[in-house]
Amino acid sequence: MKNKILLLCMAFILVAAFALPGCVPEVAPPEEEEEEEEVVEPVKIGAIYPLTGPLAAIGTEIKQVVELAADIVNNSYDIDLPFARGEGLPGLGGAPIEVVFADSKGSPETGLAEAERLIEMEGVVALIGCYQSSVTETASFAAERLAIPYLNPESTYPGLTDRGFKWFFRNTPHDYTFSETFFKFLEDLKEKEGLDHSEIENVAILYEDTLWGVGTSDAEKDLIAKKYPAGAEYNIVADIAYAHEAASVTSEVMKLKAANPDIVLMASYLSDALLFQKEFKALDFNPKAILAMDAGHIHPDFVSTLGADANYIFTREVWSLDLSVVNPLIGIVNDIYYERHGKNMDGTTARSFTGLMVLADVLNRAGSTEPEAIREALVETDIPPEDLIVPWKGVKFDETGQNMYGEGVISQIIDESWHTVYPSEFALRDWVYPQPTWAER
């Protein structure tokens, strides 16, 4: 009995104590379960370029500009480009783009092996590259066999889109289109300068002996045979293929000088373009004009190496910094690139930038990383010109995978800088024709 009374007293004391102010124990609220943030996996794109070897300079610049394009997609920029003001691809839950680069070393065999590795080992969902047409040709065979979308931003051999491939798409215009621009320009030049046929009649064709150079020369010879445009007539007085990355071009320039052409149509990568221009001066070779098929002749190192000796070359282009007065996006993107890398973009890097941005648009619309969904989105692509930094009518692929809206312009190097001179709607400066002889410079 006494024990019961003692227990009741103790209970009473405890209740009374807890009832006093300040004596109520704090009870921790139940812990809220933390919501797990959904992790959005990056979308992996494979990019194959010559990062070592003779073309490492342009390969490195392409890598830099592709990284810039991916950065614009992945982060917020106050510029009027698709995806710039957001972060990532909204159609894929804000997923960022991860570009996985591979080095072709300028070799078609290496390009093929790297394409297979990127697809089978790295798990990329699409490929871009490879600058050189000969490397693009082999790498795209791997993509076709393994059923992975391949968007080519830069390679211009016309036959790349004549193979009946299902998975290959090309962003850039090709060399048949560019060659047509050359001959239209020559006919307009005759008219404007008041020249008769005999004053621009004899043509020399000079080209490096890989797929791109040979394809370019084939296009030019075909158009001459067809008397394009509208019955124009030209005589081919020299048809010279030379070894890619030649150590000496003296014999080729001697042949050119003996043929005495009015016009030289030329297709050379950078090292060859520099070698020929130096030899033209050394041997006093003076055609009325040289029309170059971009590549080495649009690379910044062509002018920085040669200085005033680079002047008066005409080159086909798909981009020119002076066109920023027509399209301010050109200057805005170039300024960002210049701030990071200390040099301006050129037609090659502008197309590479455009290729990555087009692929971002494709992936966003696909809303999936499944190959067939990406391919279907490529087929349905229709990008307007205001979303581009190149002077095209847009991007829309035909049944072969070729962009139907790509166009070319012609620039001339004047005062050690490239100036757009053709066609008239883009011309920002008058051309210089004929070019001064070496003795007159």
Steps between C-alpha positions, in 0.01 A plus 500: 500500500780733596670429166187592307470832689868573432462436126191720478685783676794477265271505197320807639832682553615425146177622341512815708861564404430469130208738536725780629607770246827416331487138605326356195756297302551595138384236257682499166266517202503197274776519242381579151623264235735679260385488141761344278594725208456331167837461331488591132762310308694693234444418134826369356597605147812369329718746306784379276763751382874513418637605839856393424698490178523757216141619543514527879467881494161497329393190693574676828307809392202286404515332842503841668200628307301179555571537872374859479177388334447234768568759771235732353248214505592386851517841670314830489615766250322825420510454122234429239592140425283194564560355851731789597279647770422167669716221631510172313243347267143560624367218285723261696427636848782755491766243413838651414702402195828318560729495198743207493788584265710254304817562298491381139865606452392585146476128417189338346586171670535667839177692445317173437646337812419803716141511375456137599658562841282804574184308414580163656716601800404860583128461433455817295154552352620690190819596317632820345818561298748434342608813299688304230266335251718190479471446877130581506446237232643216711363617836151526356521137385531402867201715596292352219589142596430561869184707435608822673412848365793688345483876434787630288562876537807559279586236236415609146573206267171480305488120495457469877126549462473283187546168681140431597584508872215508752695646794723761334402869479709793378460854625739682265455565130728282288761574236268467201291785643814701574638435150178629348549817706852537355380492140206731566748740656733486198213579263388791719858621523528504120182702472593751769857544373387523137713201395441279198526123506862483389618704800390232750521180303788278609464321833745292703366255758737432792401262780632271771455130428270385783125450471421868554742641245411244235128552560542875464686467171237257368225752574691781328578292191139385477370857510752609234391211278137606546591862413354618829341745544294569188749400233817639658818363343833429668809309391681282752868570427635314804353225719743440787455267793776514758588286802321609815745656750763532229855593600561694178269641232758652267422268209126566532551877494732468199223314317251771592731772381554321167121461452446875564137479623278801555343338806621235745236292679671364811420250778764477774521448874703747706856366471463457123334839454791671676758308299338586168460870576867527595600319181269717286697801621840332470434397138310819412180323399231761424155378399222758487324335793520202732166357613558274800261243646530626862688253733858632526414834344247597768708393798626795710854362476498549122503878543695514826779295339512673161401854588449716190603210274161343577312792343266473200414130536131435436352220708158352531356531847198419711575766762689825530553724801407809300150354456435590865357828370229289334465241779614629842511144639814444294686770689356403839605135478836590346568744786443225758730267309765771461491586869566137589752405233654820365404451135201541273282223369501407131267321259603157626450572868174686427365186334621282789325732748186483286518121486497461878217753536295317234557169677388659829178606328456148364552333839263744669223431250562126512441506875691173512849359460377203302672492158181468296336793680808715432505396135132587460565842655787554254263422212249753636756779557398844375712772665441862387789728395464730802614214725832461314837677489552405134338678201272214400127484441478250784560131565270239348616161375392344172446127445877444466577672833639815336406843635298662221535855632877532527666763282844639433649846473833612358752696702821667389804567715561875484728685741570169674137440588210311344224709342174371353481600133234267353204456455375855487250463788788420735782700337653749740795604284592513132733228373849564364546356150739418350729442793820707487810319382766427761710783353209743539433423867 
